[in-house]
Amino acid sequence: MGYGHLRAAWALADTLGVTVERADRGPLASSFDRCLWRASREAYEHLSRLSQHPVLGRAFHGPLERLTAIRPEAAGGPAADRAARTLARLVARGFGARLCERLTASGRPLLTTFYAPAIAADLRTAAPISCVVTDSDAHRVWAPLDGGRSRIRYLAPTAAVAERLVSYGVRRDRLTLTGFPLPPSLETGAEAALARRQRRLAGAGDPVRLCFAVGGAGAQAARARELIVALAAPLRSGELRLALVAGLRTRLARRFQAWADEVLGDRRDAVEVVAAADFATLYRRFNALLADSDALWTKPSELCFYAALGLPLVLDDPVGDHERANARWALAAGAALPRPQPAEAAVALRRWLAEGRLADCARAGFERLPRGGARAIAELVFSGT
C-alpha cells in the first residue's frame, strides 16, 4: 500500500484510538499474499519511476496511463475491467484468506483504506466492511465485479467518487460522503497554522519554508536536485528554507543531503532532509513538518486533500489518471498552482509571494475544501450505521 492509503489509515487510527494493522504484512498476510503485495507494489513503483525518466519516460508513460485510466465507459458489469477481474480471481485462489479468517473468528468489522482487503472480505466473510477511497476519483478496481450485491460501505472523499462508484454498479445506500481523513493533529491546529503561514507569506517573521515531498514510489526524486540548484540564491541568503521529504527511502535521503552539500556548501543547513525507517515515525515527522511549512511542492497524490488545512500546493506532473483528477480538484478550488519549470522556480516563487498568490491559495483551500473526514468516519464506525 502506498503512502496515501497509509496516511489515511494512521489518521483514522489516531481518531479512533486504535492501531493500524497492515494487510500486506504478517500475521494478516500469508506468504502467498506477501508475494502478491510485493510484486504488485514493486511493479507499480518501477513503472512510475520509469515513466518520469527524461529519456525513457515516453515508452513507459502509455502502460502507466492504461493501468490507471478512469474510463466512464467501463461502468458496471463483470467484464468491465481487467484489474477488477484479476483481483476477484486472486481472492478465489486464497488472497486475503488470513484476514478473512481473523474477521470471522473475531466478529469485528473491517475499516480499510485500500480496495483489495475490502473486496476480499466482501467475497469471503459476513463481516461489516467500510472502505475509505483515497483519491478524488476512483478506478474501476475499487468496486467488486457485482457492485449491486456488495456489502461494502464506501466512504467517499468527494461527490465525484460517489458518482463514479454508482456508475460501477455500487448502490447509493452503500455510499457516504465523508471527506478525506486528515491527521487530527493538523486539523486541530489548522487555523493557527494558517495565520502563521499567512504572516510569513506576506514577508513577516521567519523565512518562507517550502516542503518538497516525493511519493512512495520515488518518482520525480530527481526534482529535488533541480530545486536545490534553482533555489540556491534564496537559500544562501536566508530568504527561503527547503525541506526535502525522502519518506522511507534512506538511500534517497543520503542523496538529497549530498546534493545539498554539493550545491550549498557551508549553507547546507538551509535544506532539511526528512526520512524515517518506519511509517509510524515518518507519519509523525511529516505532520510536524507540514504544520510549520508555508507551501508544499508535490505530485498530485492524496496530499491534494491537505490543501484544506490552509497549505498551498505547487503541483508537479501527475503520475497516472487518478493524480490527474486530484490536480483538477485542487486547482478548481484555487488551492494549488501548477509547477513552474524547475530552473525558473526561484523567479516563480518570488513572483507568487509578491503577488500574494500563495497566500490566496492557502486561504482558498482552508475556506473551500472539506475537513472533518476522520471525525465523520469515526462517528459512522462507532454508530455501526
C-alpha positions in Angstrom: 0.0 0.0 0.0 1.3 3.5 -0.9 1.7 6.5 1.4 -1.7 7.8 0.5 -3.5 4.7 1.9 -1.2 4.6 4.9 -1.6 8.3 5.8 -5.4 7.9 5.8 -5.2 4.8 7.9 -3.0 6.4 10.5 -5.2 9.5 10.7 -8.2 7.2 11.3 -6.3 5.2 13.9 -5.4 8.4 15.8 -9.1 9.5 15.7 -10.5 6.1 16.8 -7.8 5.3 19.3 -6.8 2.1 17.7 -3.7 0.7 15.9 -3.2 0.1 12.2 -2.9 -3.5 11.1 -1.2 -3.9 7.7 -3.0 -6.2 5.3 0.2 -6.6 3.3 2.3 -8.0 6.2 2.1 -10.8 8.7 0.1 -12.0 10.5 -2.7 -10.9 8.3 -0.9 -11.7 5.1 0.1 -15.2 4.2 3.4 -15.9 2.3 1.2 -16.0 -0.9 -0.3 -12.7 0.0 3.0 -11.1 0.8 4.5 -12.2 -2.5 1.5 -10.7 -4.4 1.6 -7.4 -2.5 5.4 -7.1 -3.0 5.2 -8.0 -6.7 2.4 -5.6 -7.4 4.0 -2.8 -5.4 7.4 -3.2 -7.0 5.9 -3.4 -10.5 3.9 -0.2 -10.0 6.8 1.7 -8.4 9.1 0.6 -11.1 6.7 1.7 -13.8 6.0 5.0 -12.0 9.7 5.9 -11.8 10.4 4.8 -15.4 7.5 6.9 -16.7 9.3 10.0 -15.3 12.6 9.3 -16.9 13.7 12.1 -19.2 14.8 9.8 -22.0 12.9 6.5 -21.4 9.7 8.0 -19.9 7.7 8.2 -23.1 7.9 4.4 -23.6 6.5 3.7 -20.1 4.0 6.5 -20.0 1.4 4.7 -22.1 1.4 1.5 -20.0 1.0 3.6 -16.8 -1.8 5.5 -18.3 -3.6 2.3 -19.3 -3.1 0.8 -15.9 -4.6 3.8 -14.0 -7.2 5.0 -16.6 -10.6 6.0 -15.2 -13.0 5.3 -18.0 -16.7 6.3 -17.7 -17.5 3.7 -20.4 -16.1 0.9 -18.1 -19.1 1.2 -15.8 -20.9 -1.6 -14.1 -20.6 -5.2 -15.2 -18.4 -8.3 -14.7 -16.4 -7.7 -17.9 -15.7 -4.0 -17.1 -12.1 -4.1 -16.1 -9.2 -6.5 -16.2 -7.8 -5.3 -12.8 -11.2 -6.0 -11.2 -11.4 -9.5 -12.8 -7.9 -10.3 -11.8 -8.5 -9.3 -8.1 -11.6 -11.5 -8.0 -9.6 -14.5 -9.3 -6.9 -13.9 -6.8 -9.4 -13.8 -3.9 -10.9 -17.1 -5.2 -7.4 -18.6 -5.1 -6.8 -17.6 -1.5 -5.7 -14.0 -1.5 -6.8 -12.3 1.8 -7.7 -15.7 3.4 -5.9 -14.9 6.7 -7.5 -11.5 7.0 -10.9 -13.1 6.4 -10.3 -15.8 8.9 -9.4 -13.2 11.5 -12.5 -11.2 10.8 -14.7 -14.3 11.0 -13.2 -15.5 14.3 -13.2 -12.1 16.0 -16.6 -10.9 14.7 -15.0 -7.5 14.3 -15.8 -5.0 11.5 -13.2 -4.1 8.9 -12.3 -0.5 8.2 -9.8 -0.2 5.3 -8.2 2.5 3.2 -7.4 0.1 0.3 -9.8 -1.7 -2.0 -8.3 -5.2 -2.0 -8.9 -6.2 1.7 -12.5 -4.8 1.3 -13.3 -6.9 -1.7 -11.7 -10.0 -0.3 -13.7 -9.7 2.9 -16.9 -9.0 0.9 -16.5 -12.2 -1.0 -15.3 -14.5 1.9 -16.9 -13.2 5.1 -20.1 -11.8 6.6 -18.2 -9.0 8.4 -19.3 -5.4 8.2 -16.9 -3.6 5.8 -16.1 0.1 5.4 -13.7 1.2 2.7 -12.2 4.7 2.5 -11.4 5.9 -1.0 -8.2 7.9 -1.1 -8.4 9.9 -4.3 -10.8 12.5 -5.7 -12.0 9.9 -8.4 -12.0 6.1 -8.4 -10.7 3.5 -10.8 -13.0 0.5 -11.6 -10.9 -1.8 -9.4 -12.3 -0.1 -6.2 -15.7 -1.8 -6.9 -16.4 -5.5 -6.9 -17.5 -7.1 -10.2 -21.1 -7.1 -9.0 -21.3 -3.8 -7.2 -25.1 -4.1 -6.7 -24.7 -7.2 -4.5 -21.8 -5.9 -2.5 -22.0 -5.2 1.3 -19.1 -2.8 1.3 -19.9 0.7 2.7 -17.8 3.2 0.7 -16.7 6.3 2.5 -16.1 8.9 -0.3 -13.9 11.9 0.0 -15.7 13.7 -2.9 -19.0 13.7 -4.6 -17.2 12.7 -7.8 -16.0 9.4 -6.2 -19.6 8.6 -5.1 -21.0 9.1 -8.6 -18.2 7.1 -10.1 -18.8 4.2 -7.8 -22.5 4.3 -8.7 -21.6 4.1 -12.3 -19.7 0.9 -11.4 -22.9 -0.6 -10.0 -22.5 0.2 -6.3 -25.8 1.0 -4.7 -26.3 4.6 -3.4 -27.3 3.3 0.0 -23.8 1.9 0.4 -22.2 5.3 -0.2 -21.5 8.0 2.4 -19.8 11.3 1.5 -17.4 11.9 4.4 -14.4 13.8 3.1 -10.8 12.6 3.3 -9.4 11.6 6.8 -6.8 14.3 7.5 -4.4 13.9 10.5 -6.3 15.1 13.6 -3.3 17.0 15.0 -3.1 19.1 11.8 -6.8 19.7 11.7 -6.9 20.9 15.3 -4.1 23.4 14.7 -5.1 24.4 11.1 -6.4 27.9 11.8 -3.4 28.9 13.9 -1.0 27.4 11.4 -2.8 29.3 8.6 -2.3 32.6 10.5 1.4 31.9 10.9 1.7 30.9 7.3 0.0 34.0 6.0 2.4 36.2 8.0 5.4 34.5 6.6 4.0 34.5 3.1 3.5 38.3 3.5 7.2 38.7 4.3 6.8 39.0 8.1 8.6 36.7 10.6 10.8 33.7 9.7 11.9 32.8 6.2 9.3 31.0 4.0 9.6 27.3 4.2 9.0 25.2 1.1 8.4 21.5 1.5 9.1 19.1 -1.3 7.7 15.5 -0.9 8.2 12.5 -3.2 5.8 9.7 -3.3 6.4 6.2 -2.0 7.4 5.0 -5.5 10.2 7.7 -5.5 9.0 9.1 -8.9 10.3 12.6 -9.5 13.0 12.3 -6.8 15.5 14.0 -9.2 13.4 17.1 -8.9 14.9 17.7 -5.5 18.4 18.4 -7.0 16.8 20.7 -9.6 15.1 22.6 -6.9 18.3 22.9 -4.8 20.2 24.3 -7.8 17.3 26.7 -8.9 16.7 28.0 -5.3 20.4 28.2 -4.3 20.4 32.0 -4.2 17.4 32.5 -1.8 18.6 29.5 0.2 22.0 31.0 0.7 20.6 34.4 1.5 18.3 33.1 4.2 15.2 34.2 2.3 14.0 30.6 1.9 14.2 27.3 3.7 13.7 24.0 1.9 12.6 20.6 3.4 13.0 17.5 1.3 10.9 14.5 2.3 12.6 11.2 1.2 10.0 9.1 3.1 11.2 5.6 3.9 13.9 5.7 1.3 17.1 6.2 3.4 19.4 5.9 0.4 17.4 8.7 -1.2 17.7 10.8 1.9 21.5 10.4 1.7 21.4 11.5 -2.0 19.3 14.6 -1.0 21.8 15.5 1.7 24.7 15.0 -0.7 23.1 17.3 -3.3 22.6 20.0 -0.6 26.2 19.7 0.4 27.4 19.9 -3.2 25.3 22.9 -4.2 25.2 24.9 -1.0 28.4 24.1 0.8 28.5 25.8 4.2 24.9 26.9 3.8 23.6 23.3 3.6 21.7 23.8 6.8 19.1 25.8 4.7 18.0 22.3 3.5 16.4 19.9 5.9 16.1 16.2 4.8 13.2 14.2 6.4 13.2 10.4 6.4 12.4 7.5 8.7 12.9 3.8 9.0 9.2 3.0 9.6 6.0 4.6 8.5 4.7 5.4 12.0 7.8 7.6 12.6 7.6 9.1 9.2 3.9 10.0 9.7 4.6 12.0 12.9 7.7 13.7 11.4 5.9 14.6 8.2 2.9 16.0 10.1 5.2 18.2 12.3 6.9 19.4 9.1 3.7 20.3 7.4 2.5 22.2 10.4 5.5 24.6 10.0 5.6 24.7 6.2 4.3 27.5 4.1 3.9 25.6 0.8 4.0 22.0 -0.4 5.5 21.0 -3.7 4.2 17.6 -4.6 2.8 15.4 -7.3 -1.0 15.4 -7.0 -1.4 12.4 -4.8 -3.8 12.3 -1.8 -1.8 15.2 -0.5 -4.1 17.4 -2.5 -6.6 16.9 0.3 -4.1 18.5 2.7 -4.8 21.9 1.0 -7.9 22.0 3.2 -5.5 22.7 6.1 -4.6 26.0 4.5 -1.4 24.7 3.0 -0.9 26.0 -0.6 0.2 23.4 -3.1 2.6 23.6 -6.0 1.6 20.6 -8.2 4.2 18.6 -10.1 3.3 16.4 -13.0 0.7 13.8 -12.3 1.7 10.1 -12.3 -1.5 8.3 -13.5 -5.1 9.2 -14.2 -6.1 9.3 -10.5 -3.5 12.0 -9.9 -4.7 14.0 -12.9 -8.1 14.0 -11.3 -6.7 15.1 -7.9 -4.9 18.0 -9.7 -8.1 19.2 -11.3 -9.9 19.0 -8.0 -7.3 21.2 -6.1 -6.8 23.6 -9.0 -10.5 24.1 -9.4 -10.7 25.1 -5.7 -8.0 27.7 -6.2 -5.9 25.9 -3.6 -2.9 25.0 -5.9 -0.7 26.3 -8.6 0.9 24.2 -11.4 4.6 23.9 -11.0 6.9 26.2 -13.0 9.8 24.9 -14.9 12.3 23.8 -12.2 15.0 26.2 -13.5 12.5 29.1 -13.0 11.4 28.1 -9.5 13.1 31.0 -7.7 11.6 33.6 -10.0 8.2 32.0 -9.8 8.2 31.7 -6.0 9.3 35.4 -5.7 6.5 36.4 -8.1 3.9 34.4 -6.3 5.0 35.8 -2.9 4.9 39.4 -4.3 1.5 38.9 -5.9 0.1 37.1 -2.8 -0.8 34.1 -4.9 0.4 31.5 -2.4 -1.4 33.3 0.4 -4.6 33.3 -1.8 -4.2 29.5 -2.4 -3.8 29.0 1.4 -6.9 30.9 2.2 -8.9 29.2 -0.7 -8.0 25.7 0.4 -8.9 26.5 4.0 -12.2 28.0 3.2 -13.4 25.9 0.2 -12.2 22.4 0.9 -13.7 20.0 3.4 -12.1 19.0 6.7 -13.5 16.7 9.4 -13.4 13.5 7.3 -11.7 11.4 10.1 -14.3 12.5 12.6 -17.2 11.7 10.2 -15.8 8.3 9.5 -15.2 7.6 13.3 -18.8 8.5 14.0 -20.1 6.1 11.4 -17.9 3.3 12.7 -19.0 3.9 16.3 -22.6 4.2 15.4 -22.5 1.0 13.4 -24.6 2.6 10.6 
